[in-house]
Every structure is written in C-alpha cells, then in structure tokens.
Amino acid sequence: MMTEDHEDKKRQIIQKIENIQHPFVLKRLEKVIEEADTYQSLLAYEAVREVLLAEEKEDHSLQTHLTVPRQSALSRYDAGAARPMFYLSAFMLIVTGAWITAITEEDLSPVFTRNLSALYWLLGIGYLFFIGDFLTLLFLKFRSSEKVNRREFYFRMLILVFPPFRIGSRDIVSGQYIWLPFWHWSLVTEGLFTELKKRFILPMILIALLIVPVLIIEWKFMDEVKEEWPNLNVDLMLETIQTIIWTAFTFEFLLMISVTNEKLKYCKKNWIDLLIILLPFVSFLRTFRFSQIARLKYATRSFKLRGVITKTRQGLVFVDFIRRILKLKPESELRRLQKMIRENEKERKELEQKLKEAAERLRTM
C-alpha cells in the first residue's frame, strides 16, 4: 500500500519533473519509468519482493556516541574492553609494520637489526593479552545466558591468528556496533562507511605521498645522499617511512572492510591496497621456507625475491597515490563517473532482462 510519506514524495517528484527542460534528463527519466514497470511487475512475487526492497532498508545515517546493551557480565566486559583492546590492536599493528619492514628489507639498518628481538618480544607479550581477552570472553559466554553473535564470535577466534584484526571488531552480542576513537560506540551503517571513507581521503593521500622520496632516493640517489650527508641515517629513515605506509594502509583496510556489508566487493575495488598489505607476507613465507635449507644459493634467491617484492610494493603505493589524487580532480572524477554510468547502464539492461525472464518463469509456474 502507498503510505502518506510515499504520496508526499510522489507529489514532490512530479513537481520537479514539470520544471525539467534539459533533454538529457528527460531521456534519463524515460529509462527510470521503464525500470519502474519492470520492478512493479516483480513486486507482485513474494520471492523477490524482499530483495528488490532491500535498498529502502539501507541505513545511511551516522549514529555515534551510542550505548550498547550491558545486560550481563559478558556484554559489560565486552563493552569495557573495547577501548583498550582497540588501542592495543593499533599498537600491535605498528609493531607488526616494523617487523614487516625488518623481514622484507635487504639492507636493514643497524637500529632495526638491534631491535629485531625486541619486536618479537612485543609481539609475543601483546599476543598474550589477546589470548587472555578471548579466554575471558569464552568463560563469560559459558556462564551467561545471553546469546552472542555467532559471526562476531568466530571473528574473535580469527583475531588470535592476526591480533590487529581486533581493530574492526564489533560488539559480541548484536554484532551491530563498533567502537571507534572520538565516536565511541557507533552503529554500523552505510552512513558510517561513507563518512569514514570521506575522512580517510586526505590523510591517506598524504601518507601515500611519502613513497615519492623513498622511490627517488632508493632507485636513483642512494649513494649520492649517503655521501652528501654521512651522518644522516638514510636507511632508518626509509624503513620508518615504509613502516608508516604499510601500517596506515592496513589500518584503513581493516577498518573499512569491517564497516561494510559487501566485503568481497570492497576487496575487488581496492585490490591495490590489498596487494600492498599482503605482498610482505609472501616474502616472509618464502624467506621462512628458504631458512630451513642450509644452502647459500637458496638464501641468495630469497633475498632477491624480497627485493623484487619490496620494489613491487613501492610501485603499487605510488600507483595508489596517483589514483587517490585523480579522484580529487573534478575533471578526472567526472570522466570516471561518466564511464561508470555507461558501464552500469549496460549491466543494468542485462540484469533487467534477466529479471523480466525470471518474472515470466514465475508467471508460468
């Protein structure tokens, strides 16, 4: 049934249509009316009604500084532990970034070499906190009659494999809220995803920009810089920058993928970021494998592979930087959006044809 709110929207749309003069817009409206006929025929079927109306259910609001339910010791513990575990996860991500740099750089600076064992100790001690957090959660779960969100519970188990995942953890009971700095408990909606995406744009561009001096110095002027400034620890500076870049990219990816319901789509769209994050682990696995074989030639190949992976990752960061910059330029963004519209129109026509075929099959059943 048509509600009063829908009637008001309909009247407002009709008034706006009467004022439209541009032929391009009128042509678009004709296509929308054609689409409406298709959807109207499909809404008669219960099997597809919920899917077609899913867009209306999407929440585009931004709801922060909320209070999550605390009905049991389980939910009270989870709510209280959210803040410290978030910051501990961020710290573990920074330490992991430094460790990633240490295992992927061919010529490691003395500072990183001396503190490599300290990084392992920090990772180990931090990991104990995450084990303690999960065991506490497990103990309270069995003592509490309050049900937990199954997906979030399995995600907490996955955190034991890679503790920084805890950055994107939701509340254990409903799985609908996430704790974020400054915003505290926030409802996971499309609005939250859009706002975070907007706020990450400039900081990530500035961080990706750091790769430019790294590329210039490492690929062209390393010897000249060391000769000109012998007291400057160039290796340490470059390694620190690479740690910052990897940590920032991973932090953004973990947080953004945790607040979107279309995780696979986000991974496909941001495959460059995903490669930047995962490439060092490929280097680590290869290095670990070769370390088991006490032959110099295999170790040499391992270091060559590490160098290739490092250069590839640096190149991807630079490509990502260019991509983010182009998105800020109105002309480039306009061309990109127009191309997306054409592609989506073609895909929409194909999907609408399939919808019509599905509707015909339903009529004959």
Secondary structure, DSSP 8 states (H G I E B T S, - for coil): ---HHHHHHHHHHHHHHHT---HHHHHHHHHHHHHHHHHHHHTT-HHHHHHHTHHHH-------S------SHHHHHHHHHHHHHHHHHHHHHHHHHHHHHHHH-SS--HHHHHTHHHHHHHHHHHHHHHHHHHHHHHHHHHH--S---HHHHHHHHHHTTSGGGGGG-B-TTTS-EEEETTTEEEE--HHHHHHHHHHHHHHHHHHHHTHHHHHHIIIIIHHHHHHH-TTS-HHHHHHHHHHHHHHHHHHHHHHHHHS-S-HHHHHHHTHHHHHHHHHHHHHHHHHHHHHTS--HHHHHHHHHHHHHHHHHHHHHHHHHHHHHHHHHSHHHHHHHHHHHHHHHHHHHHHHHHHHHHHHHHHHH-
